[in-house]
Amino acid sequence: MHHHQHLAAQVSQFLNSALSASHSSTGNFLAGQVRCWGFPEFDPSSPSEYQGFFNYLIDVFAEREWSIEQLLASDSQVLVRFRMNGVHHEEFMGLPATGAFLEFSANLLFRLRDGLIEESWMYKKSLRMTSKKGSVFELLPAPAQAAYPASAKIYTACS
């Protein structure tokens, strides 16, 4: 297996562990200090804070499902486009819990050294909420926005 394929498999295993109810092996994938940028509601810097972000996602989405939509790897980086959805159970990105269907997607760029994740960048975040009455609200990255940082946002509502 090529090195970049190994890193891709490793990041996939990390996400599976981090987003499962038992995330006992996440520490095996993380450097002692993890630098992160662009995480909603969090600024993790240690492995426990980093897992705290994923615990937060688990809490936000009741009846959650998640998937990796795209995964690209080089010799030291892995780019993942992931999507998570479920019932909006807790406050998230400024939205109080609604009980509506919530879908969150984002790009995660992982930088690895010696096989361990030492940096994570989250960008191109989007949030879509479908109310019980069928209204759709979306929080999307601004079209002219650079790849990172993801500071500008567009709010739209459709019925």
C-alpha positions in Angstrom: 0.0 0.0 0.0 1.4 3.4 -0.9 2.0 5.9 1.9 -0.8 8.2 0.8 -3.3 5.3 0.7 -2.2 4.4 4.2 -2.8 8.0 5.4 -6.2 8.0 3.8 -7.2 4.7 5.5 -5.8 6.1 8.8 -7.9 9.3 8.6 -11.0 7.3 7.7 -10.4 5.0 10.7 -9.9 8.1 12.9 -13.2 9.7 11.8 -15.0 6.3 12.3 -13.7 6.2 15.8 -14.2 9.9 16.6 -17.8 9.9 15.4 -18.8 6.6 17.0 -20.3 6.2 20.5 -17.1 4.5 21.7 -14.1 6.5 20.5 -11.4 4.6 22.4 -8.8 4.6 19.7 -8.9 8.3 18.6 -5.8 9.0 20.6 -3.8 6.5 18.5 -4.2 8.9 15.5 -3.3 12.2 17.2 -0.1 14.0 17.9 0.4 15.3 21.5 -0.7 18.8 20.4 -3.2 19.3 17.6 -3.6 22.7 15.9 -7.0 23.4 14.5 -8.6 26.2 12.6 -12.2 26.8 11.6 -14.0 24.5 13.9 -17.5 25.8 14.8 -17.9 26.4 18.6 -14.4 25.0 19.4 -10.8 25.9 19.2 -9.2 22.5 20.1 -5.5 22.2 20.8 -5.1 18.9 22.7 -6.3 15.4 21.8 -9.0 15.5 24.5 -10.3 18.9 23.3 -10.2 17.6 19.7 -12.3 14.6 20.7 -14.5 17.0 22.6 -15.4 18.6 19.3 -16.5 15.2 17.9 -18.4 14.5 21.1 -20.2 17.8 20.6 -21.2 16.8 17.0 -22.5 13.5 18.4 -24.6 15.4 20.9 -26.0 17.9 18.3 -27.3 15.2 16.0 -29.7 12.7 17.5 -30.3 9.7 15.2 -27.2 10.8 13.4 -25.8 9.5 10.2 -22.5 10.6 8.6 -20.5 9.8 5.5 -17.3 10.7 3.8 -18.2 12.1 0.4 -14.7 12.5 -0.9 -11.3 11.6 0.4 -8.0 12.7 -1.3 -4.5 12.0 0.1 -1.0 13.0 -0.5 2.2 12.0 1.3 1.4 14.3 4.3 -2.2 15.6 3.9 -5.6 14.1 3.7 -8.6 16.1 2.5 -12.1 14.9 3.4 -15.5 16.2 2.5 -17.9 14.8 5.1 -21.6 15.1 5.8 -23.5 14.5 9.0 -27.3 14.7 9.5 -29.9 13.9 12.0 -32.4 15.5 14.4 -31.2 18.9 15.7 -30.8 18.0 19.4 -28.5 20.7 20.8 -27.4 24.3 19.9 -25.1 24.3 16.9 -23.4 27.2 15.0 -25.7 29.7 16.7 -28.9 27.8 16.1 -30.8 26.7 19.2 -32.0 23.1 19.2 -35.1 22.9 17.0 -35.9 19.2 16.7 -35.8 19.7 12.9 -33.7 17.7 10.4 -30.2 19.2 10.3 -27.5 18.5 7.8 -23.9 19.7 8.2 -21.1 19.3 5.7 -17.5 20.6 5.6 -14.1 20.0 4.2 -11.5 18.8 6.7 -7.8 19.0 5.8 -5.6 16.9 8.0 -1.9 17.4 8.0 0.0 14.4 9.4 3.6 14.0 10.6 5.0 10.6 11.5 1.6 9.1 10.9 -0.2 11.3 13.4 -2.6 14.1 12.9 -1.0 17.4 14.0 -3.2 20.0 12.2 -6.8 20.1 11.1 -8.5 22.8 9.0 -12.3 22.9 8.7 -13.6 25.1 5.8 -16.4 25.3 3.3 -18.9 24.5 6.1 -22.6 24.4 5.2 -25.6 23.9 7.3 -29.1 23.0 6.1 -32.1 22.7 8.4 -35.5 21.4 7.2 -38.3 22.4 9.7 -41.1 20.1 10.5 -43.3 22.3 8.3 -40.9 21.8 5.3 -39.1 25.1 5.3 -35.5 25.0 4.5 -32.8 27.3 5.9 -29.2 27.2 4.8 -26.0 28.6 6.0 -23.5 28.5 3.1 -19.9 29.8 2.5 -19.9 33.1 0.6 -19.3 32.4 -3.2 -16.3 34.8 -3.4 -14.8 33.5 -0.2 -11.2 32.2 -0.3 -10.7 28.5 0.6 -9.8 29.5 4.2 -10.7 31.3 6.5 -14.4 30.6 6.4 -15.5 33.9 8.0 -18.2 35.2 5.6 -21.5 33.5 5.4 -24.7 33.7 3.5 -28.1 33.0 5.0 -30.9 31.9 2.8 -34.4 30.7 3.6 -36.7 28.8 1.2 -40.1 27.4 1.6 
